[in-house]
């Protein structure tokens, strides 16, 4: 069985553009590309790999780290798929509870506040993510980020978030400017310094990889575009011009 890229997009609820991007960065290559039409085709093994990628994305693990994990010789696909299934079952149980809550509310019954409790799902996510890091996470940048952020308190995070929001807003306000202009290059440098100061040493190579995620990963793109449509796309172009 082989599915076209559009069918895979609908099946997994991700955009065709995201699948194209996964192909570009060699995270998920289609088993076949039609030489005439250019259609990408995915077989069963491809779909299983995409399931694993979706699981890691749910744990908020960066694409670069996911790609590294999937190349490990000791990687256990069956174990990961079982963990993904367990997490999906917990989420299904929570959704079923919310549906029942709506039915009860329509009947005029009291609201059970425990239905809104997501602590168990978040606990499982953190547990799984830690297992992944302990077994397969060996990125220097990732480790440095873990060391730095471990000591951050509430006030630290508030300051970091405010500065981040300010930089994203400035990217949006400057998105009509030439990416090679001094103002835009200075803005990219401020973003690179922000990452280095607060998380990990952000080299041009790492910055370029992040730029790819800003348009290739729907989670990043949607978050950045909250500051204005086209912000993520502009950041990608500006960073690529800067590192060139």
N, C-alpha and C positions, 0 to 999 in steps of 0.2 A: 504494500500500500504506500502510495506517495501522494502528498498533499501540496497544493500550490501555496505560495506565500500568503495569499489572501485568506485561504482556508485556515492556515495556522494562526493568522492574526485574529480571526473570529473565535477560533477554538480556545485560545489562551487569553484573549482580551487584551492584547498588546498591539501596537500600531505596526503597519507594514514597514514604516521608516525605521522603527526600532530593530526589526528583524534584519533589514538591510545593513544597519549599523553593526549588529552582531557579526554579520558576515565580513564587513570591512575590517573589524579588529580581530577577526579569526577566533571569536568566542563561540560562535555557532555557524558552521559552514553548511549550506544545503548539500544534499547528496548529489544533486544534479542541477545544472543550469542549461536550459534549452538554448542551443547556439543560434537559432533563428529568432525565437520570440523573446529570449532573455528571461523567461520565467524561471523562478527558483522552485525546486521541488525538495520536500523534506520526507525522509522515511521514518520508520519507527524508532531507530536509534537516535535520530535527530530530535524527535519529539521527547524522548526520555531525557536527553541532555538538556533540552529546554525546560523540562520539569525541574531539574536540579538547579538550573540558573534562576528560575522563578522562586525557588525555595530560599536560595541565598539572598536574593534581592529582598525577600520578605524579612530577612534578618538584618537588612540595611548594610550588607557587605558590598563594598565597591566592586565594579565590574573587573577592574584590574586584578583584584584579589581573587575573585571568582575564577577568572581565567587561570590563575596560578594554581588554585586548589584542584581544578579539574585535570591538571597535568600530573598530579602526584601519583606515583606508582602504587602507593598503599591505599589509594582512594577506594572507598567502599560504596558503590552506587546503590546497592540494595538497602544499606543502612540509611543513606540519605533520603531515599524515596519513602522509606517507612517513617522517618521523622517528619517528612513533609506531610504524609498522610495523617499522622497523629495531630499535627498542627491544624490541618484543614478540618479534621473532625471536631476539634475544640471550637474552631470558628463557626462551624455549622451548628453546633450545639448552642452557641451564643446567639446566632441568628434565629434559630428555632424559638429560643426563649423570648427574643424581641418580638417575633410574630405573635406568639401567645400573649405577650403583654398588650399588644395592640388590640387583639380580640377581647381580652378582659376589660380593657379600657372602654371599648365600644359597648360592653355590657354594663358599664357603670361600676365595675369592681375597683378596689383599691390598687394602686401601683406598687409593685414589688421592686424596690430600688436596687436590690441585689442583681437584678437582670442587667443593669448597666455596668456591673463590675467586670473590668477587663484585666484585672490583676493576674489571674491565672494564665491567660494567654501571653501577657507580656513577660511573666516569669519564665514560661517555657521558651519563648523567643530568646531571652537573654541566656538561658541555660544552653540552648543549642548553639547560639553564637559563640559562647565561651568555649564550647567543645571544639568548634571549628577552628577558632584561633589557637587553642592549645595544641591541636593536632596538625594543622596545616598552615597556619598563618605565620609566615616568616619574613614579611615585608618590613624593612628597616623603618620606613615612614610610618607604617601602622604601629609598630612598637613604640616609636618616639611619641606618636600622638597619644597612645595609651598612658605613657609615663607623664606627659605634660598635663593632660586633662584630669588625671586622677586626683590632683590636689585642688582643682577648681571648685569654688563654692557657688552659692546662688548669685552673689553679687558679681563674681567673675563672669559667670555665664550671661548675666544681664548686660554687662558692658560689652562683651564679645558679640552678643546678638544685635545690640544697637549699632555697633560699628559695622557689622556685616550688612545690616539693613541699609545703612547709609551708603555703603559702597555699591550695593545692588541698585539703589535708587539713582545714584550718579551715573551708573552704566546706562540706565533707561533714559535719563535726561540728555545723555550725550550720544545716543544711538544713531542720530542723523549725521554725526561728524565722520570724517575720514578716519579709518582705523589706523592710518599711518601718521595722524596728527599728534603733536606733542601732548595735548590734553588727554587723548585716549591712551597713549603709551604710558603717561604718568599714572593714569587710573589703573591700568593693568599692573603696573609696578606696585601700586598701593595694595592691590588684591593679593599679589604674590607675597608681599611683606607681611600682610595680615595673616596669611596661612602659616608662614614661617614663624612668626612671633607667637602664635597661639596654638599651633598644632604640630607641625613638622617642617623640616627644611624643604622648602618647595623649589626645586630646581626648575629650569626651563622645560626639561623633559617631563617632569611630573605635572607641571602647569599645563603643558600641551595635552597630556592625557586627561586631565580634569576637564579641559575645554571640550574634548570629544564626548565626555559623559554628559556635559551640560545640554547637549542636543540629542544624544543617543539614548539616554536613560530618561524615560518619561517622568520618573520621580523627581529628578533634578530639574528638568525642564519646567515642569509645572510649578515647582517651588520658586524658581527664579522668576518665571513670568508673572508671578503674583505682583511683582513691582511694575509691571507693564508688559503688554504683548510685545514679543520680539526681543526682550532683554537677553534671554539665554542665547539666542542666535547671534546677537551682537557681541556678547561676551566671547563666544566661540571664535568669531571672526577677528575680534580685537586681539585676543590672546595668540592666535595663530600668526597674525601679522607681527606681534611683539617678539615671539620666540624665533621668528624667521631671521 
